[in-house]
Amino acid sequence: MSVAKLVEDVLAAALCTGCGACGLVCPHNLILFDEDTIQPKLDFDAAICADCDHCHGVCPGLDPETDASEMHIYGRHRAAEERWLGIFTAFFGAQSCSEEIRWASSSGGAVTTLLLASRTRLSVRHTLTMGRNATEGWRASPVVSDSKDVIIANAQSTYQLAPYLNALRVTYDQSPDENVAVVGLACHVQALRKLQRQDTEIGRWAKERVVFMVETACSSNTLPAGTSAIISDILGKDPTRTVNVKYREGLYPGKFQATDVNQDKCAVEFWQILNKLKENKTHRCLSCGDWMSGLADVSVCDGDPNIFDASLNGGQAISKHARVLVRTPTGAEIVEYAAEAGLLDRWGIDLVGFNLGLERKKNRRRHYEQTTLPIPYGPGAGETYERSELRTDEELINPARYRSSKS
Ligand SMILES: Cc1cc2nc3c(=O)[nH]c(=O)nc-3n(C[C@H](O)[C@H](O)[C@H](O)COP(=O)(O)OP(=O)(O)OC[C@H]3O[C@@H](n4cnc5c(N)ncnc54)[C@H](O)[C@@H]3O)c2cc1C
């Protein structure tokens, strides 16, 4: 019984990513989510599940099935030297040619630009992005929309977990013949790729209709409590009177900004929120072995190597931009289209180099591999670390260290 296996393999082992895929695929539409823990609420009679394996089969919590998805997409597994970035065919620095999108974005708006390009090039009608809850505006909430304005408004990184893929259920139920584009984190893409390999009605729908996937790198995500603590403890404001939050507002690398019911805005520098985020992580996010899934059509990360340093020491001089990895023919088609249509500016880069988020990811993963705690499977290539380059997490993000090194 799928739900029992989901509990045993994933929930009991604290390996739920909160990706929402189980809610998307449940044939009985039974799975709802706790808004604070982002875990599925399984308070229904499990007898109804009979022999169904949908929810367990799609879950990336314990086993993202990277190897099987790579065989499906690329016809091969990644090699050891591809451990952390996965398989790709091209890479470059990029930013949106639109000032509006650059301003709205985290790192120059390559993701938003490619999502918009897929609407024209691949006849995408529905785009899944991360927005805000309609009644509690400080909470993250997925949005499926056909509106360009909404896609641009939902640009920027949201450092808050929310059940995500389940939002596609409405599209599957009501518009199954229309194309879908998705932006997500590694766990979201892993779940969708698992689903696309399944010979079920919803698996076939995902294979045929989810025509473009772009992912952003993810060092780790944070429970909603992290955001409410920033609003109450750092900004001194009331989360219940907050109608919107942005995590990377304004000039690079951006500020955390809360807007209240009177439309008054209050902001702090990005580096000031990091400890509250750090205090509200899940075991699954901290032990995750994937900075990128390597399975999206295109993957995007910050172009600046150390966002924390930039925030503390003045990143405004840096123009927002990203590093883009192209993985599939579909990804290449969208990128070429966006570049030729004058939507995306791209330039050559040297891919070798430091990324604070990736280094933190490697540090944490190495730590969890040395414990006896259950951790999610990584890609089959094996864990490789450039050990001489690694530093402790505390050393990497300690504000005092950066302040004293500046003076
Ligand atoms: C939790 C998290 C951790 C990250 N860690 C790293 C890191 O370690 N190193 C690094 O280089 N980059 C990291 N990033 C990615 C980086 O912050 C930028 O998002 C990325 O460079 C893309 O920038 P952009 O301007 O092209 O994207 P934009 O044009 O600003 O678009 C970003 C898109 O991502 C979607 N999105 C935002 N948050 C989420 C979410 N939680 N779940 C699903 N979709 C979401 C938005 O709706 C939007 O469509 C992280 C992002 C997140 C959300």
The ligand as an SDF file (V2000), in Angstrom:
LIG
                    3D

 53 58  0  0  0  0  0  0  0  0999 V2000
   15.5490   28.0250   -1.7400 C   0  0  0  0  0  0  0  0  0  0  0  0
   16.5200   28.5030   -2.7800 C   0  0  0  0  0  0  0  0  0  0  0  0
   17.8860   28.2590   -2.6060 C   0  0  0  0  0  0  0  0  0  0  0  0
   18.8030   28.6950   -3.5790 C   0  0  0  0  0  0  0  0  0  0  0  0
   20.1430   28.4050   -3.4170 N   0  0  0  0  0  0  0  0  0  0  0  0
   21.0280   28.8230   -4.3520 C   0  0  0  0  0  0  0  0  0  0  0  0
   22.4200   28.5780   -4.2080 C   0  0  0  0  0  0  0  0  0  0  0  0
   22.8300   27.9000   -3.2890 O   0  0  0  0  0  0  0  0  0  0  0  0
   23.2690   29.0520   -5.1340 N   0  0  0  0  0  0  0  0  0  0  0  0
   22.8250   29.7380   -6.2290 C   0  0  0  0  0  0  0  0  0  0  0  0
   23.6420   30.1670   -7.0560 O   0  0  0  0  0  0  0  0  0  0  0  0
   21.5210   29.9820   -6.4130 N   0  0  0  0  0  0  0  0  0  0  0  0
   20.6010   29.5370   -5.5080 C   0  0  0  0  0  0  0  0  0  0  0  0
   19.2780   29.7920   -5.6780 N   0  0  0  0  0  0  0  0  0  0  0  0
   18.8410   30.3490   -6.9700 C   0  0  0  0  0  0  0  0  0  0  0  0
   19.0360   31.8450   -7.1150 C   0  0  0  0  0  0  0  0  0  0  0  0
   18.6570   32.4970   -5.9200 O   0  0  0  0  0  0  0  0  0  0  0  0
   18.1890   32.3720   -8.2700 C   0  0  0  0  0  0  0  0  0  0  0  0
   16.8530   31.9540   -8.1000 O   0  0  0  0  0  0  0  0  0  0  0  0
   18.6360   31.8820   -9.5930 C   0  0  0  0  0  0  0  0  0  0  0  0
   19.9370   32.3500   -9.8270 O   0  0  0  0  0  0  0  0  0  0  0  0
   17.6990   32.3500  -10.7180 C   0  0  0  0  0  0  0  0  0  0  0  0
   17.7240   33.7270  -10.8150 O   0  0  0  0  0  0  0  0  0  0  0  0
   16.8630   34.4810  -11.9210 P   0  0  0  0  0  0  0  0  0  0  0  0
   17.0000   35.9390  -11.6940 O   0  0  0  0  0  0  0  0  0  0  0  0
   17.2180   33.9370  -13.2670 O   0  0  0  0  0  0  0  0  0  0  0  0
   15.3990   33.9700  -11.5590 O   0  0  0  0  0  0  0  0  0  0  0  0
   14.0610   34.8410  -11.5260 P   0  0  0  0  0  0  0  0  0  0  0  0
   13.8120   35.4160  -12.8820 O   0  0  0  0  0  0  0  0  0  0  0  0
   14.0930   35.7500  -10.3620 O   0  0  0  0  0  0  0  0  0  0  0  0
   12.9930   33.6980  -11.3070 O   0  0  0  0  0  0  0  0  0  0  0  0
   13.0560   32.7950  -10.2340 C   0  0  0  0  0  0  0  0  0  0  0  0
   11.8980   31.8390  -10.4060 C   0  0  0  0  0  0  0  0  0  0  0  0
   11.9980   30.8390   -9.4040 O   0  0  0  0  0  0  0  0  0  0  0  0
   10.7150   30.6250   -8.8180 C   0  0  0  0  0  0  0  0  0  0  0  0
   10.9260   30.2530   -7.4210 N   0  0  0  0  0  0  0  0  0  0  0  0
   11.4380   31.0290   -6.4530 C   0  0  0  0  0  0  0  0  0  0  0  0
   11.4840   30.3730   -5.3040 N   0  0  0  0  0  0  0  0  0  0  0  0
   10.9740   29.1560   -5.5370 C   0  0  0  0  0  0  0  0  0  0  0  0
   10.7280   28.0480   -4.7080 C   0  0  0  0  0  0  0  0  0  0  0  0
   11.0030   28.0660   -3.3870 N   0  0  0  0  0  0  0  0  0  0  0  0
   10.1870   26.9430   -5.2530 N   0  0  0  0  0  0  0  0  0  0  0  0
    9.8640   26.9100   -6.5770 C   0  0  0  0  0  0  0  0  0  0  0  0
   10.0810   27.9590   -7.4060 N   0  0  0  0  0  0  0  0  0  0  0  0
   10.6220   29.0660   -6.8830 C   0  0  0  0  0  0  0  0  0  0  0  0
   10.0200   31.9720   -8.9180 C   0  0  0  0  0  0  0  0  0  0  0  0
    8.6130   31.8450   -8.8770 O   0  0  0  0  0  0  0  0  0  0  0  0
   10.5200   32.4960  -10.2650 C   0  0  0  0  0  0  0  0  0  0  0  0
    9.6950   32.0740  -11.3000 O   0  0  0  0  0  0  0  0  0  0  0  0
   18.3400   29.3910   -4.7170 C   0  0  0  0  0  0  0  0  0  0  0  0
   16.9660   29.6520   -4.8740 C   0  0  0  0  0  0  0  0  0  0  0  0
   16.0620   29.2090   -3.9220 C   0  0  0  0  0  0  0  0  0  0  0  0
   14.5700   29.4790   -4.1270 C   0  0  0  0  0  0  0  0  0  0  0  0
  1  2  1  0
  2  3  1  0
  2 52  2  0
  3  4  2  0
  4  5  1  0
  4 50  1  0
  5  6  2  0
  6  7  1  0
  6 13  1  0
  7  8  2  0
  7  9  1  0
  9 10  1  0
 10 11  2  0
 10 12  1  0
 12 13  2  0
 13 14  1  0
 14 15  1  0
 14 50  1  0
 15 16  1  0
 16 17  1  0
 16 18  1  0
 18 19  1  0
 18 20  1  0
 20 21  1  0
 20 22  1  0
 22 23  1  0
 23 24  1  0
 24 25  2  0
 24 26  1  0
 24 27  1  0
 27 28  1  0
 28 29  2  0
 28 30  1  0
 28 31  1  0
 31 32  1  0
 32 33  1  0
 33 34  1  0
 33 48  1  0
 34 35  1  0
 35 36  1  0
 35 46  1  0
 36 37  1  0
 36 45  1  0
 37 38  2  0
 38 39  1  0
 39 40  1  0
 39 45  2  0
 40 41  1  0
 40 42  2  0
 42 43  1  0
 43 44  2  0
 44 45  1  0
 46 47  1  0
 46 48  1  0
 48 49  1  0
 50 51  2  0
 51 52  1  0
 52 53  1  0
M  END
$$$$
